[in-house]
């Protein structure tokens, strides 16, 4: 979603944010002030919350997010939706109520003086299934403010200078977008609600929220949710007397008086639980401003599940919020990058558009002529004898010699066998299960939430080639989609599951004249069932193993080039992050990491390699904070072992 902007200016704005975030990590605050007092991530269920908590611990230990101790003293919380919310959806508005309830119970009157960042990160990301297990807030991004950046670090860098411009408040943002904008011109010190307002083409306004402002003012008369051109015209929301631009929404904040109002509604009117889906944007913001009416309460077209109580709850919430002010922080030039589908990943991560240039702060060259200029690698090991076409995305994977990866392919958390040939537009991933492993393969351009095609083949034809019927893969009366189709065998090992997925790929795209393999007789799982059977700790360990393997070559290259060990941390920051995380949280993994790196050395070329690794461990240990004595001791022990 491209708001009007010059990529060069946006890259400069992003570089400024990265500089401030890096300074904040090192010094406790940046030139723009301190970080948020409290950060809350929402999660779909208790299992996803456990996954988020573990990833927060590792990333804090690695030094890529602000610390929960001095000098930052940022307090982190992960809040899952209440039990049953998966079937009776409560929306991000409902999740906001649950967060407010937790904050009040945790902080009491102290809450009124805090600045709180809430990142809505629930859901199982069906349209980007490679993020379903570890979560979209921890989705890797090929560029960013730190080594192996995720959406979390992008959100933190993006908003690190907002607290100094805000009164005590709750700031709401979704987890699957990157917004590049100049926060120095934004004021969040106003009472009531304050929202970012982006000057945008009307084509974007049709699918977003739109602010109808008092002329010449930052005060909003009325908020319009996904309005038509006629609606924008009627309410004076079009800019400069023309019909091609409007101010649209992205993130917003509300002060603690408004937070108390919302909490009173949740505990009083709702009795501390919700029986309908509430949207934090449509249902909160449409109630605000002097010209707001409750006419929107009857419109349930934008909800995923419209329960019988929805209209009544909206009217009650409208009465609670009526009279609250809505101000905007106008952003005349910005970019809103949504990374919520496989197609968007392929477009943004491979140089087809200006994402890599802008989101890297200009560190990556600009796109040329809308053509995929590169492949995207995050913690991926690609052997010198492998062929990877431009336009492929690889994360946490191993591509050995002889492999041939087609363009527009996405490979996630997979160790491919040698000499694997993946056709263009293939998506493949491996998930750890409580019992075994499952590897999913489909087309990267297939619609996961539908059942139109599988690997580019019409779905009925794909099932026929597998010797399966609708009844074999779907339950009667249930939603029919790739997500719910029981297609993928669960196997004892990851390697066996990958082999079965490659057989499925072969049977669907190049069926044998002798007929399909015996898919009907195999125990099979769907993506929907395998996400419920996920083993998050094994999955995270697989990620870290892939990252460790990927940085091995970087370290050994520095050694061969005779780069001074004191410069290794700057040259390979992800390696230092792995050491810090393992030393703080899992000494056994530290030993495994060091052993893997040590094994890279062989022959005459590796003389001095163990001593160089030992020196690197000591450099990392010397840079740890004073209160990290236990981690320092673990690194020193590992260095001595070399």
C-alpha positions, 0 to 999 in steps of 0.5 A, spaced: 500 500 500 503 505 497 502 512 500 505 518 496 512 519 498 519 519 495 523 513 496 529 516 498 526 521 503 523 515 506 529 511 506 533 517 510 527 517 515 528 509 516 535 510 517 534 515 522 529 511 526 535 505 526 540 510 528 535 512 534 533 504 536 541 502 536 543 508 540 537 506 545 539 499 545 546 501 547 545 507 552 538 506 555 535 512 551 536 515 544 536 522 542 529 522 542 528 519 549 526 513 553 522 507 550 515 504 552 514 503 559 510 497 558 510 492 551 504 487 550 503 482 545 497 479 544 496 472 542 491 467 540 491 462 545 496 460 551 500 455 546 502 461 542 503 466 548 508 461 550 511 461 544 511 469 544 514 469 551 520 464 549 522 468 543 522 475 547 526 472 552 531 470 547 531 476 543 532 480 549 538 476 551 541 477 544 541 484 545 536 486 539 530 489 544 530 493 550 531 489 556 526 488 562 532 490 567 536 496 567 538 501 563 531 500 559 526 497 565 521 495 559 516 490 562 513 485 557 507 481 557 504 476 552 496 476 553 492 470 550 485 471 548 481 467 553 479 460 552 473 459 546 475 465 542 478 461 537 471 459 535 467 465 538 472 471 535 473 477 539 477 481 534 482 486 536 478 490 540 476 484 544 483 483 545 484 490 547 479 489 553 483 483 555 489 487 555 486 493 559 483 488 564 490 485 565 494 492 565 489 494 571 490 488 575 497 488 574 499 495 575 493 499 579 493 506 579 500 506 576 497 505 570 495 512 569 502 514 569 505 509 564 506 509 556 504 502 553 505 499 547 500 494 544 502 490 538 496 485 536 499 479 534 494 474 535 491 469 529 495 463 525 496 467 519 493 462 514 495 467 508 502 466 510 503 459 513 510 460 514 508 464 520 503 460 523 507 457 528 512 462 531 507 468 530 507 474 525 510 478 530 516 474 529 516 473 522 523 474 519 525 480 515 531 480 510 533 488 512 532 491 519 535 495 525 538 489 527 541 482 525 536 477 523 530 482 524 523 480 525 517 484 525 518 486 532 524 489 531 521 493 526 515 495 530 520 497 536 524 502 531 518 505 528 515 507 534 521 508 539 521 515 539 513 516 540 513 515 547 517 522 548 511 525 544 506 522 548 502 523 554 501 516 558 497 512 553 495 506 550 498 505 543 495 500 538 498 497 532 497 491 528 503 486 527 503 485 520 505 492 517 511 496 517 510 504 516 515 509 514 514 516 517 517 522 520 515 521 527 518 528 529 512 531 526 507 527 530 504 529 537 501 524 541 500 529 547 493 530 546 487 528 551 482 522 548 484 519 542 490 520 537 491 517 530 496 517 525 493 520 519 496 518 512 495 522 506 493 517 501 490 516 494 482 514 494 484 507 492 487 506 499 481 509 502 476 505 500 479 499 504 481 503 510 479 508 515 478 515 513 478 522 517 474 527 516 477 533 519 475 540 521 478 544 516 485 547 517 485 543 524 488 536 527 481 535 530 477 529 527 469 531 526 468 524 524 471 517 522 469 513 516 470 506 516 472 503 509 468 509 505 465 509 498 467 515 494 460 518 495 461 517 503 467 521 503 464 526 498 458 527 503 462 528 509 468 532 506 473 527 507 477 529 500 483 533 500 484 540 497 478 540 493 479 534 489 477 527 489 483 523 489 486 523 496 484 523 503 487 522 510 487 514 512 489 510 518 494 505 521 495 506 528 492 510 534 493 511 541 488 513 547 489 516 554 488 513 560 482 516 561 479 513 555 482 507 557 478 507 564 472 508 560 473 502 555 475 498 562 469 500 565 465 498 559 468 491 559 467 489 566 461 492 567 456 492 561 460 486 558 461 482 565 468 481 563 467 477 557 465 478 550 460 474 546 462 478 539 467 480 535 469 488 536 474 491 531 479 496 535 479 501 529 471 500 526 468 500 533 472 504 537 474 510 532 467 510 529 464 512 536 468 519 536 468 526 534 462 531 534 459 528 528 459 521 530 452 517 529 451 510 531 448 508 524 455 504 523 452 499 528 448 496 524 453 494 518 456 488 520 459 487 513 466 488 515 466 482 521 468 475 520 463 473 525 457 477 526 454 474 532 447 476 535 449 481 540 454 485 536 449 490 534 447 491 541 454 491 544 456 496 538 450 501 541 453 500 548 460 502 546 458 508 542 454 511 548 460 510 552 465 513 548 460 518 545 463 525 546 471 523 546 475 527 542 479 524 536 485 528 534 490 526 528 498 526 527 498 528 520 503 525 516 503 528 509 509 523 506 509 516 508 509 508 506 505 503 509 508 496 507 503 490 509 506 483 509 500 479 510 500 474 504 505 470 500 505 474 494 506 480 498 512 477 501 515 475 494 514 482 492 517 486 497 523 481 499 526 480 492 527 487 490 520 488 485 518 494 489 522 499 493 521 495 500 528 493 501 531 500 499 526 504 504 525 499 509 533 498 510 534 505 511 537 505 504 542 500 505 540 496 500 539 498 493 533 501 490 529 496 485 529 497 478 524 496 473 519 492 477 523 486 476 525 481 482 533 483 483 535 478 488 533 472 492 532 473 499 535 469 505 534 470 512 538 464 516 539 460 510 545 456 508 546 455 501 551 451 498 556 453 493 553 448 488 546 450 489 542 454 484 537 459 486 533 463 481 532 471 483 525 472 486 526 466 491 525 467 499 529 462 503 528 463 511 531 458 516 533 453 511 539 448 508 539 448 501 545 443 499 549 442 493 545 440 486 539 443 488 535 448 483 530 453 486 525 456 482 523 463 482 517 465 486 519 460 491 518 460 498 522 455 503 521 456 510 524 451 516 526 446 511 533 442 510 532 439 503 535 433 500 541 434 495 539 435 488 532 437 489 529 441 484 523 445 486 519 448 480 518 456 480 512 458 485 513 452 490 512 454 497 515 448 502 515 448 510 516 443 515 513 444 522 515 440 528 509 436 531 508 433 538 508 427 535 513 427 529 514 432 523 509 435 517 512 438 511 507 442 507 508 443 500 503 448 495 504 453 490 506 460 493 501 463 489 495 458 491 490 461 495 491 458 502 484 460 505 480 457 498 481 451 494 482 453 487 488 450 486 494 446 489 501 447 486 497 451 480 493 445 478 486 446 479 484 443 486 479 437 483 485 435 478 490 435 484 486 430 488 484 426 482 492 425 481 493 423 488 487 418 488 483 422 493 476 425 494 473 431 497 471 426 503 478 424 504 481 431 505 475 435 508 469 433 513 462 434 511 459 441 513 466 444 514 470 450 510 473 447 504 480 450 503 488 448 503 488 450 510 483 445 512 485 439 507 488 433 510 493 432 505 500 432 508 503 425 512 506 426 519 512 422 519 517 420 525 523 425 522 523 431 519 527 428 513 522 423 512 516 428 512 520 433 507 521 426 502 513 425 503 512 432 501 516 432 495 513 426 493 506 429 493 509 435 489 511 430 484 504 426 484 501 433 483 505 437 478 508 431 474 503 425 475 506 418 473 502 414 468 502 408 473 498 412 477 498 416 484 502 414 490 498 411 496 496 417 499 489 414 501 492 409 506 497 414 509 495 418 516 495 425 513 494 432 517 491 439 514 495 445 516 489 447 521 490 440 525 498 441 525 498 448 527 494 445 533 499 439 534 505 444 534 511 443 538 513 450 539 520 449 543 522 444 537 520 449 532 524 454 535 530 450 536 530 448 529 530 455 527 536 457 532 540 451 529 538 453 522 541 460 524 547 457 527 549 454 521 548 460 516 553 464 520 558 459 520 560 460 513 560 468 515 565 467 521 569 462 517 570 467 511 572 472 516 577 468 519 580 466 512 580 473 510 584 474 517 579 480 519 581 482 526 577 478 531 575 484 535 571 486 528 567 480 528 561 482 532 560 488 527 561 484 521 557 478 523 552 481 529 547 475 528 553 470 531 554 475 537 546 475 538 546 467 538 552 467 543 549 472 548 542 468 547 545 461 549 549 463 554 543 467 558 538 461 557 541 455 555 548 453 556 547 446 553 545 450 546 551 454 547 556 448 547 552 445 541 553 452 537 560 452 539 561 445 537 558 446 530 562 452 529 568 448 531 567 443 526 567 447 520 575 447 520 578 442 516 585 441 513 591 446 513 586 452 512 583 451 519 590 452 523 588 457 528 581 457 527 579 454 535 583 460 538 580 465 533 573 462 536 575 462 543 578 470 542 571 471 539 567 468 545 571 473 549 570 479 545 562 477 546 563 476 553 567 483 555 561 486 551 556 484 556 552 488 561 555 488 568 549 484 571 550 479 566 556 475 570 553 468 569 552 469 561 560 472 562 562 466 566 559 461 561 562 464 555 569 464 558 568 457 560 566 455 552 572 459 550 577 455 555 574 449 552 577 451 545 
